[in-house]
């Protein structure tokens, strides 16, 4: 079983989502991403909080 590492914040635009979580070094980050037609995750941009 995997652990929960982030959370869904909101739907930004059609097909784009904002997520929050922690980077490997412990920093809190937000990212905008989308899922492709093949189900792959594409990261658009990352923000440090």
Secondary structure, DSSP 8 states (H G I E B T S, - for coil): -----EEEEEEEETTEEEEEEE-TTS-EEEEEEEE-TTS-EEEEEEEE-
